[in-house]
C-alpha cells in the first residue's frame, strides 16, 4: 500500500503545481501530487503549458519562422525548386518536444521523492483529498493547482471542429484556407503568425483599438505594421456578434467602423475567455471561497480562505502566465514550510509574445506611467541601429525603456523585434534592484549582440546613444 499521509498534497501537476511540489520536497516536506490525465488537454504532468500550450506552440512558431525564412530564400542567396512546407510534420515535431519535457518533469518529481497519484481529486475537508480510484490522502497542507480552460462566448460555442481553441489548433494537420481569430492578444497573434506562414488567409478580430492591447501602444502599432507586411489582416475596435455555418465553411458576423460586416472562413479560433477548473473540486467542503469571476481567492502567501489550503496558477485568475504560476508555486511551498517569502509584484511580471516580431514587456507602459502621475523619460532605439539585428535580417521594431525623471528608476520596458523575449531578464533584474537606465548604459555589452539594443535604449534616455540620434 502506498503512503497516504503527507505534509503537502498538490492537486494538479501543471507549472504552479510541480513547482510547489518540488520546492516543498526541497524544504523537507513529505509531498504528493495528484494529477488526472483524461486526454482532454486540460490535464497531464506539466499541465496545459507543457502538453497543449506554451511548449508545443513555441515549437510550431519555430517551424513558422523557418518556413518564412525559406520562403524568402533568395534574400539569403539560396535557391531550390519545389519548396513545400508540411504542417503535419510541424505538429509531429511539436508533440515530440512536448513529450520530452513532460518526461523531464516526471523525472524531476521522482528524483525529489514526490509521490505521484493518478486520478481526479477532490477535497472532502481542508485536510483530506479523495481520488476517484478510491484512495484517500491526508495532508497537513493542500495546494490547488488545477488551472483554467477556454470557454465559449455568446454566439461562439466551441465545437472543436469549426469553432476551435488553441487546443485544437495545436493538432491541425491541414492548414485552413482562411481562418478568423477572435482576440488579438498573445494567443491570437501567435496563431495568426503560424497559420499565415502555412498559407492561410488570416484575419484577427480585436475588441479594443489595437492588437496586443495590454502592451505599450507603440509596440502594438509596430506589430500591426509588421503584420500588414506579412499579409495578416486585422480588424480592431470590432464587436463580434457570433459565427454560423454557411455551406462547408463559417461566417463571422461583426460590427466595426460603424457598419455590420461578415468574414467567410474555414475555421474560427477563439483566443479569448477562460474559466477556472474548480468544478468537482469539493471547495465547499473545505471552506474555500471564490471571487466574483469564479476564481479561487488567495492572499500574498497563496493561502485561500481555508487554513492550510493554498492555490496557485491560472485557477487564481491573477495572471494567466506559466512563469507567474512557477513563482506562485514556490511562494506557497515556502510559506507552508514556515519561511517568509516575499509577496509577488504582479506589475513587474514579464510579459512575452512569440509571434514574429516578438513582443515583450515588463512593468508599466508609458500610458500607465503617465496616468499614475509620473513624469517619465523615454529611451527608445530601433533595431536597425543594432549591427547584429541588421546582419540577421531583423530590423523591424525597437527597444523602449520608461523611467521616472525624478528618481531615475526604471518603471517599465516595451520591446518588439528579434528574440526580444530573451532580454526581459536583464531589464527585470535591474528594475528589481531599483536600478536606472544609467546602470544598464554603463554596463559593457558584447559586440555584436542584440543585447546592445538594450544598452543603446538606456543611453538614449539621456541623449547619449552612440548608434542612434
LOVEX-741531 format. One record per residue (C-alpha): residue number from 1; x, y, z. Coordinates in steps of 0.05 Angstrom, whole numbers, always signed. Layout:
REM residues N
LODREN   seq     east    north       up
LODREN   NUM        X        Y        Z
...
END
This chain:
REM residues 469
LODREN   seq     east    north       up
LODREN     1       +0       +0       +0
LODREN     2      +28      +69      -19
LODREN     3      +35     +121      +35
LODREN     4      -27     +164      +44
LODREN     5       -5     +214      +97
LODREN     6      +33     +276      +74
LODREN     7      +56     +344      +96
LODREN     8      +35     +372      +28
LODREN     9      -12     +347      -25
LODREN    10      -14     +385      -91
LODREN    11      -74     +376     -136
LODREN    12      -52     +388     -207
LODREN    13      +18     +379     -235
LODREN    14      +18     +439     -281
LODREN    15      +70     +495     -277
LODREN    16      +48     +520     -208
LODREN    17      +35     +451     -181
LODREN    18     +100     +418     -198
LODREN    19     +139     +479     -174
LODREN    20     +102     +476     -108
LODREN    21     +115     +402     -102
LODREN    22     +189     +403     -118
LODREN    23     +202     +464      -75
LODREN    24     +163     +433      -18
LODREN    25     +204     +370      -23
LODREN    26     +269     +410      -25
LODREN    27     +247     +442      +41
LODREN    28     +236     +375      +74
LODREN    29     +161     +368      +66
LODREN    30     +134     +298      +52
LODREN    31      +99     +314      -14
LODREN    32      +50     +283      -62
LODREN    33      +19     +305     -127
LODREN    34      -48     +283     -154
LODREN    35      -56     +291     -230
LODREN    36     -110     +267     -276
LODREN    37      -96     +254     -350
LODREN    38     -160     +244     -388
LODREN    39     -136     +265     -456
LODREN    40     -177     +329     -458
LODREN    41     -118     +375     -459
LODREN    42     -132     +404     -391
LODREN    43      -92     +351     -354
LODREN    44      -26     +314     -351
LODREN    45      +42     +323     -318
LODREN    46      +65     +392     -337
LODREN    47       -6     +418     -346
LODREN    48      -31     +456     -405
LODREN    49      +35     +492     -413
LODREN    50      +77     +431     -429
LODREN    51      +23     +389     -461
LODREN    52      -22     +437     -500
LODREN    53       +3     +508     -491
LODREN    54      +69     +545     -483
LODREN    55     +117     +490     -505
LODREN    56      +83     +458     -566
LODREN    57      +61     +526     -592
LODREN    58     +132     +552     -589
LODREN    59     +155     +492     -627
LODREN    60     +104     +508     -681
LODREN    61     +125     +581     -682
LODREN    62     +197     +560     -695
LODREN    63     +172     +520     -754
LODREN    64     +134     +580     -779
LODREN    65     +197     +623     -773
LODREN    66     +236     +572     -815
LODREN    67     +181     +568     -867
LODREN    68     +181     +644     -874
LODREN    69     +256     +646     -880
LODREN    70     +257     +592     -933
LODREN    71     +200     +625     -970
LODREN    72     +247     +684     -978
LODREN    73     +309     +642     -991
LODREN    74     +332     +686    -1049
LODREN    75     +345     +742    -1000
LODREN    76     +399     +697     -970
LODREN    77     +429     +674    -1035
LODREN    78     +395     +606    -1032
LODREN    79     +355     +576    -1088
LODREN    80     +318     +510    -1096
LODREN    81     +259     +481    -1133
LODREN    82     +192     +455    -1109
LODREN    83     +195     +481    -1038
LODREN    84     +138     +456     -995
LODREN    85     +121     +460     -921
LODREN    86      +83     +403     -888
LODREN    87      +43     +429     -828
LODREN    88      +31     +358     -804
LODREN    89     +106     +347     -795
LODREN    90     +109     +410     -754
LODREN    91      +53     +382     -710
LODREN    92      +91     +317     -702
LODREN    93     +154     +353     -680
LODREN    94     +115     +395     -630
LODREN    95      +86     +332     -598
LODREN    96     +156     +302     -591
LODREN    97     +182     +366     -559
LODREN    98     +123     +366     -511
LODREN    99     +133     +293     -493
LODREN   100     +206     +303     -479
LODREN   101     +193     +358     -429
LODREN   102     +136     +321     -396
LODREN   103     +183     +263     -384
LODREN   104     +233     +312     -356
LODREN   105     +184     +339     -304
LODREN   106     +164     +268     -286
LODREN   107     +237     +252     -274
LODREN   108     +246     +314     -230
LODREN   109     +186     +295     -188
LODREN   110     +214     +225     -179
LODREN   111     +284     +248     -162
LODREN   112     +255     +296     -110
LODREN   113     +216     +237      -79
LODREN   114     +149     +268      -95
LODREN   115      +95     +214      -95
LODREN   116      +51     +218     -157
LODREN   117      -21     +194     -156
LODREN   118      -62     +188     -219
LODREN   119     -135     +207     -219
LODREN   120     -185     +263     -208
LODREN   121     -181     +292     -138
LODREN   122     -230     +329      -95
LODREN   123     -229     +358      -25
LODREN   124     -271     +325      +29
LODREN   125     -244     +372      +81
LODREN   126     -186     +421      +89
LODREN   127     -140     +363     +105
LODREN   128     -166     +305      +63
LODREN   129     -164     +291      -11
LODREN   130     -205     +238      -45
LODREN   131     -182     +208     -111
LODREN   132     -232     +176     -158
LODREN   133     -197     +108     -153
LODREN   134     -219     +104      -81
LODREN   135     -154     +128      -49
LODREN   136     -159     +180       +6
LODREN   137      -98     +223      +23
LODREN   138      -89     +260      +88
LODREN   139      -50     +325      +85
LODREN   140      -27     +378     +134
LODREN   141      -29     +427      +75
LODREN   142      -60     +426       +6
LODREN   143      -42     +466      -56
LODREN   144      -95     +473     -111
LODREN   145      -64     +480     -180
LODREN   146     -119     +458     -227
LODREN   147     -112     +513     -279
LODREN   148     -164     +541     -326
LODREN   149     -193     +523     -394
LODREN   150     -223     +561     -453
LODREN   151     -296     +578     -450
LODREN   152     -347     +592     -504
LODREN   153     -374     +662     -515
LODREN   154     -445     +681     -534
LODREN   155     -455     +663     -607
LODREN   156     -387     +628     -608
LODREN   157     -398     +558     -579
LODREN   158     -335     +516     -582
LODREN   159     -347     +451     -620
LODREN   160     -275     +431     -633
LODREN   161     -286     +427     -708
LODREN   162     -309     +493     -737
LODREN   163     -301     +536     -675
LODREN   164     -237     +516     -642
LODREN   165     -190     +537     -586
LODREN   166     -114     +535     -583
LODREN   167     -121     +462     -560
LODREN   168     -149     +440     -627
LODREN   169     -104     +489     -666
LODREN   170      -44     +451     -638
LODREN   171      -68     +388     -674
LODREN   172      -89     +419     -740
LODREN   173      -55     +377     -793
LODREN   174      -83     +413     -854
LODREN   175      -75     +488     -857
LODREN   176     -142     +523     -867
LODREN   177     -151     +565     -929
LODREN   178     -179     +620     -885
LODREN   179     -185     +628     -810
LODREN   180     -217     +681     -767
LODREN   181     -185     +692     -700
LODREN   182     -225     +723     -644
LODREN   183     -179     +762     -598
LODREN   184     -115     +799     -613
LODREN   185      -77     +780     -550
LODREN   186      -19     +732     -545
LODREN   187      -58     +670     -567
LODREN   188      -89     +707     -626
LODREN   189      -26     +739     -655
LODREN   190      +17     +676     -645
LODREN   191      -31     +631     -683
LODREN   192      -42     +685     -735
LODREN   193      +33     +684     -749
LODREN   194      +35     +608     -750
LODREN   195      -24     +597     -797
LODREN   196       -3     +653     -844
LODREN   197      +65     +621     -852
LODREN   198      +30     +559     -879
LODREN   199      -10     +599     -929
LODREN   200      -76     +612     -893
LODREN   201     -114     +677     -903
LODREN   202     -117     +704     -832
LODREN   203     -160     +758     -802
LODREN   204     -157     +777     -728
LODREN   205     -217     +810     -694
LODREN   206     -199     +851     -632
LODREN   207     -250     +888     -590
LODREN   208     -200     +942     -567
LODREN   209     -166     +994     -611
LODREN   210     -101     +955     -621
LODREN   211      -71     +885     -624
LODREN   212      -37     +861     -560
LODREN   213      -78     +915     -525
LODREN   214      -47     +907     -456
LODREN   215      +22     +924     -482
LODREN   216      +52     +993     -495
LODREN   217      +15    +1027     -553
LODREN   218      +80    +1039     -592
LODREN   219      +91     +963     -591
LODREN   220      +20     +950     -616
LODREN   221      +28     +998     -673
LODREN   222      +95     +968     -694
LODREN   223      +67     +897     -691
LODREN   224       +8     +918     -734
LODREN   225      +56     +948     -785
LODREN   226      +95     +883     -787
LODREN   227      +33     +841     -793
LODREN   228       +9     +882     -852
LODREN   229      +74     +867     -888
LODREN   230      +63     +793     -874
LODREN   231       -7     +795     -903
LODREN   232      -41     +784     -836
LODREN   233     -105     +824     -833
LODREN   234     -138     +850     -771
LODREN   235     -200     +889     -751
LODREN   236     -194     +929     -686
LODREN   237     -250     +961     -646
LODREN   238     -291     +902     -672
LODREN   239     -353     +874     -638
LODREN   240     -363     +801     -659
LODREN   241     -435     +781     -650
LODREN   242     -426     +708     -669
LODREN   243     -408     +657     -722
LODREN   244     -452     +610     -762
LODREN   245     -442     +554     -812
LODREN   246     -454     +570     -884
LODREN   247     -443     +514     -933
LODREN   248     -378     +479     -916
LODREN   249     -350     +540     -880
LODREN   250     -363     +591     -827
LODREN   251     -384     +664     -827
LODREN   252     -362     +711     -772
LODREN   253     -410     +769     -761
LODREN   254     -381     +832     -733
LODREN   255     -391     +907     -726
LODREN   256     -334     +956     -740
LODREN   257     -324    +1025     -769
LODREN   258     -398    +1039     -760
LODREN   259     -424     +982     -801
LODREN   260     -441     +908     -797
LODREN   261     -397     +861     -837
LODREN   262     -382     +788     -849
LODREN   263     -319     +746     -857
LODREN   264     -321     +678     -890
LODREN   265     -271     +626     -867
LODREN   266     -260     +551     -857
LODREN   267     -249     +556     -782
LODREN   268     -257     +604     -724
LODREN   269     -204     +605     -670
LODREN   270     -229     +631     -603
LODREN   271     -170     +664     -569
LODREN   272     -205     +698     -511
LODREN   273     -243     +676     -449
LODREN   274     -225     +623     -397
LODREN   275     -259     +591     -338
LODREN   276     -225     +563     -276
LODREN   277     -222     +488     -265
LODREN   278     -258     +490     -198
LODREN   279     -317     +445     -215
LODREN   280     -317     +380     -178
LODREN   281     -261     +401     -131
LODREN   282     -304     +400      -68
LODREN   283     -284     +471      -49
LODREN   284     -346     +479       -6
LODREN   285     -325     +420      +37
LODREN   286     -260     +455      +55
LODREN   287     -289     +526      +61
LODREN   288     -251     +554       +1
LODREN   289     -280     +620      -25
LODREN   290     -285     +643      -98
LODREN   291     -283     +714     -125
LODREN   292     -336     +745     -167
LODREN   293     -308     +713     -231
LODREN   294     -305     +643     -201
LODREN   295     -230     +641     -189
LODREN   296     -201     +620     -122
LODREN   297     -186     +678      -75
LODREN   298     -115     +679      -46
LODREN   299      -72     +725       -3
LODREN   300       +1     +744      -13
LODREN   301      +22     +675      +13
LODREN   302      -24     +640      -36
LODREN   303      -68     +617      +22
LODREN   304     -143     +612       +9
LODREN   305     -198     +627      +59
LODREN   306     -189     +557      +87
LODREN   307     -128     +550     +134
LODREN   308      -77     +502     +105
LODREN   309     -106     +505      +35
LODREN   310      -68     +544      -18
LODREN   311      -79     +558      -92
LODREN   312      -31     +576     -148
LODREN   313      -32     +586     -223
LODREN   314      -89     +601     -270
LODREN   315     -143     +577     -222
LODREN   316     -128     +640     -181
LODREN   317     -141     +686     -240
LODREN   318      -83     +732     -222
LODREN   319      -43     +729     -287
LODREN   320      -52     +671     -335
LODREN   321      +22     +660     -348
LODREN   322      +63     +598     -334
LODREN   323     +120     +636     -302
LODREN   324      +72     +670     -255
LODREN   325      +48     +601     -234
LODREN   326     +121     +580     -225
LODREN   327     +132     +637     -176
LODREN   328      +66     +626     -140
LODREN   329      +82     +553     -130
LODREN   330     +149     +570      -97
LODREN   331     +117     +622      -52
LODREN   332      +63     +573      -30
LODREN   333     +114     +518      -14
LODREN   334     +159     +566      +25
LODREN   335     +100     +593      +64
LODREN   336      +78     +522      +82
LODREN   337     +149     +505     +103
LODREN   338     +150     +563     +152
LODREN   339     +191     +612     +112
LODREN   340     +172     +684      +99
LODREN   341     +171     +691      +23
LODREN   342     +168     +760       -9
LODREN   343     +100     +777      -37
LODREN   344      +96     +774     -113
LODREN   345      +93     +840     -150
LODREN   346      +47     +825     -209
LODREN   347      +61     +892     -241
LODREN   348     +132     +871     -252
LODREN   349     +118     +803     -281
LODREN   350     +149     +797     -351
LODREN   351     +103     +790     -410
LODREN   352     +124     +754     -473
LODREN   353      +90     +741     -540
LODREN   354     +125     +696     -591
LODREN   355      +99     +717     -659
LODREN   356     +147     +749     -708
LODREN   357     +168     +802     -690
LODREN   358     +166     +781     -617
LODREN   359     +134     +826     -564
LODREN   360     +160     +835     -494
LODREN   361     +143     +880     -435
LODREN   362     +154     +888     -361
LODREN   363     +128     +939     -311
LODREN   364      +86     +999     -332
LODREN   365      +71    +1020     -403
LODREN   366      +84    +1093     -420
LODREN   367       +9    +1108     -416
LODREN   368       +2    +1073     -349
LODREN   369      +62    +1111     -321
LODREN   370      +34    +1178     -342
LODREN   371      -35    +1160     -315
LODREN   372       -3    +1144     -248
LODREN   373      +26    +1214     -245
LODREN   374      +99    +1200     -263
LODREN   375     +139    +1250     -303
LODREN   376     +170    +1200     -350
LODREN   377     +234    +1197     -390
LODREN   378     +237    +1152     -451
LODREN   379     +297    +1118     -482
LODREN   380     +280    +1087     -549
LODREN   381     +324    +1057     -603
LODREN   382     +303    +1017     -665
LODREN   383     +335     +951     -683
LODREN   384     +360     +980     -748
LODREN   385     +412    +1016     -706
LODREN   386     +440     +949     -680
LODREN   387     +492     +913     -722
LODREN   388     +473     +842     -702
LODREN   389     +400     +855     -719
LODREN   390     +418     +881     -788
LODREN   391     +464     +822     -800
LODREN   392     +408     +775     -780
LODREN   393     +357     +808     -826
LODREN   394     +312     +831     -769
LODREN   395     +306     +906     -767
LODREN   396     +232     +915     -750
LODREN   397     +217     +941     -681
LODREN   398     +252     +976     -623
LODREN   399     +271     +975     -550
LODREN   400     +238    +1026     -505
LODREN   401     +254    +1039     -432
LODREN   402     +208    +1081     -389
LODREN   403     +237    +1114     -326
LODREN   404     +217    +1164     -273
LODREN   405     +250    +1231     -286
LODREN   406     +255    +1250     -212
LODREN   407     +286    +1185     -185
LODREN   408     +314    +1155     -248
LODREN   409     +282    +1088     -230
LODREN   410     +260    +1043     -287
LODREN   411     +184    +1040     -289
LODREN   412     +177     +993     -348
LODREN   413     +202     +970     -415
LODREN   414     +169     +954     -481
LODREN   415     +203     +915     -536
LODREN   416     +184     +889     -604
LODREN   417     +233     +855     -651
LODREN   418     +281     +796     -657
LODREN   419     +284     +750     -596
LODREN   420     +264     +807     -550
LODREN   421     +233     +760     -500
LODREN   422     +304     +738     -482
LODREN   423     +321     +809     -459
LODREN   424     +267     +815     -406
LODREN   425     +311     +783     -353
LODREN   426     +364     +838     -356
LODREN   427     +314     +894     -350
LODREN   428     +274     +858     -297
LODREN   429     +336     +846     -254
LODREN   430     +358     +918     -258
LODREN   431     +287     +941     -243
LODREN   432     +281     +895     -183
LODREN   433     +346     +923     -155
LODREN   434     +317     +994     -164
LODREN   435     +368    +1008     -218
LODREN   436     +365    +1062     -271
LODREN   437     +379    +1064     -346
LODREN   438     +446    +1094     -326
LODREN   439     +469    +1027     -297
LODREN   440     +447     +990     -360
LODREN   441     +481    +1042     -404
LODREN   442     +546    +1037     -366
LODREN   443     +547     +961     -370
LODREN   444     +591     +937     -426
LODREN   445     +551     +893     -473
LODREN   446     +587     +844     -520
LODREN   447     +591     +865     -593
LODREN   448     +559     +845     -638
LODREN   449     +498     +822     -599
LODREN   450     +425     +840     -599
LODREN   451     +432     +859     -526
LODREN   452     +467     +923     -549
LODREN   453     +398     +948     -566
LODREN   454     +382     +949     -492
LODREN   455     +445     +988     -476
LODREN   456     +431    +1038     -532
LODREN   457     +359    +1050     -509
LODREN   458     +383    +1060     -438
LODREN   459     +434    +1112     -461
LODREN   460     +382    +1146     -505
LODREN   461     +345    +1164     -441
LODREN   462     +400    +1216     -430
LODREN   463     +412    +1232     -504
LODREN   464     +477    +1192     -502
LODREN   465     +463    +1135     -551
LODREN   466     +522    +1125     -597
LODREN   467     +488    +1089     -655
LODREN   468     +424    +1129     -657
LODREN   469     +406    +1202     -659
END
